[in-house]
Amino acid sequence: MTNDFAREAEELARYYSELVRRLAQNGVRDVADLLALHERLNRALAAVSQQEIGWATEQTQRLVADLVRMSANLEALRLLKESLERGAPGPAARDPR
């Protein structure tokens, strides 16, 4: 039983060393530093509400939709200008609506 305990303690120590090595590869000194980063992240996230994020998301989606419409309008204007420069009928003249 003592051998098992010593072996398990040694395995745990090796694992902890490996864990610290992996953390260091990612810019974290040790487990305490990782926990401190976790706490900082929690505090930073708490400073921004879900409602604020939702509002910003909706605003962004509206702006993207506006830009897509604007892009389509500019493309139609480009095509119209090209057709007028060639003297050919524009897209509206070809559209039998």
C-alpha positions as semicolon CSV with decimal commas, in nm:
position;residue;x (nm);y (nm);z (nm)
1;M;0,000;0,000;0,000
2;T;0,284;0,241;0,079
3;N;0,439;0,161;-0,260
4;D;0,107;0,233;-0,431
5;F;0,078;0,562;-0,247
6;A;0,433;0,664;-0,339
7;R;0,379;0,561;-0,703
8;E;0,052;0,753;-0,727
9;A;0,210;1,059;-0,565
10;E;0,496;1,041;-0,815
11;E;0,250;1,012;-1,106
12;L;0,060;1,312;-0,977
13;A;0,382;1,514;-0,942
14;R;0,482;1,422;-1,300
15;Y;0,137;1,521;-1,425
16;Y;0,156;1,855;-1,242
17;S;0,497;1,923;-1,398
18;E;0,357;1,840;-1,741
19;L;0,058;2,067;-1,677
20;V;0,283;2,357;-1,577
21;R;0,496;2,296;-1,889
22;R;0,187;2,308;-2,113
23;L;0,059;2,622;-1,945
24;A;0,399;2,788;-1,988
25;Q;0,388;2,709;-2,360
26;N;0,074;2,919;-2,374
27;G;0,200;3,217;-2,176
28;V;0,073;3,113;-1,831
29;R;0,330;3,072;-1,555
30;D;0,150;2,817;-1,339
31;V;-0,188;2,704;-1,209
32;A;-0,216;3,006;-0,976
33;D;-0,158;3,236;-1,276
34;L;-0,422;3,044;-1,470
35;L;-0,673;3,088;-1,188
36;A;-0,594;3,459;-1,168
37;L;-0,651;3,492;-1,543
38;H;-0,980;3,308;-1,505
39;E;-1,091;3,552;-1,236
40;R;-0,989;3,853;-1,447
41;L;-1,180;3,713;-1,743
42;N;-1,490;3,658;-1,529
43;R;-1,475;4,017;-1,401
44;A;-1,425;4,155;-1,751
45;L;-1,718;3,956;-1,888
46;A;-1,937;4,066;-1,600
47;A;-1,879;4,427;-1,707
48;V;-2,071;4,365;-2,031
49;S;-2,435;4,260;-2,015
50;Q;-2,607;4,014;-2,246
51;Q;-2,850;4,293;-2,334
52;E;-2,563;4,517;-2,451
53;I;-2,417;4,238;-2,661
54;G;-2,761;4,167;-2,810
55;W;-2,811;4,535;-2,895
56;A;-2,469;4,558;-3,059
57;T;-2,536;4,239;-3,255
58;E;-2,868;4,375;-3,384
59;Q;-2,707;4,705;-3,480
60;T;-2,431;4,523;-3,663
61;Q;-2,678;4,304;-3,851
62;R;-2,881;4,611;-3,953
63;L;-2,571;4,788;-4,077
64;V;-2,459;4,482;-4,272
65;A;-2,805;4,457;-4,435
66;D;-2,787;4,828;-4,525
67;L;-2,441;4,780;-4,675
68;V;-2,561;4,482;-4,879
69;R;-2,851;4,691;-5,016
70;M;-2,612;4,977;-5,084
71;S;-2,378;4,742;-5,267
72;A;-2,664;4,610;-5,482
73;N;-2,772;4,967;-5,564
74;L;-2,419;5,066;-5,658
75;E;-2,385;4,758;-5,878
76;A;-2,712;4,845;-6,054
77;L;-2,587;5,202;-6,099
78;R;-2,259;5,072;-6,242
79;L;-2,444;4,851;-6,491
80;L;-2,673;5,140;-6,589
81;K;-2,376;5,370;-6,643
82;E;-2,197;5,108;-6,854
83;S;-2,505;5,056;-7,068
84;L;-2,556;5,430;-7,115
85;E;-2,191;5,474;-7,211
86;R;-2,229;5,201;-7,474
87;G;-2,559;5,348;-7,593
88;A;-2,738;5,022;-7,522
89;P;-3,063;5,000;-7,331
90;G;-3,017;4,981;-6,953
91;P;-3,137;4,701;-6,727
92;A;-3,472;4,877;-6,674
93;A;-3,539;4,889;-7,047
94;R;-3,474;4,515;-7,078
95;D;-3,693;4,428;-6,778
96;P;-4,054;4,384;-6,907
97;R;-4,221;4,458;-6,568
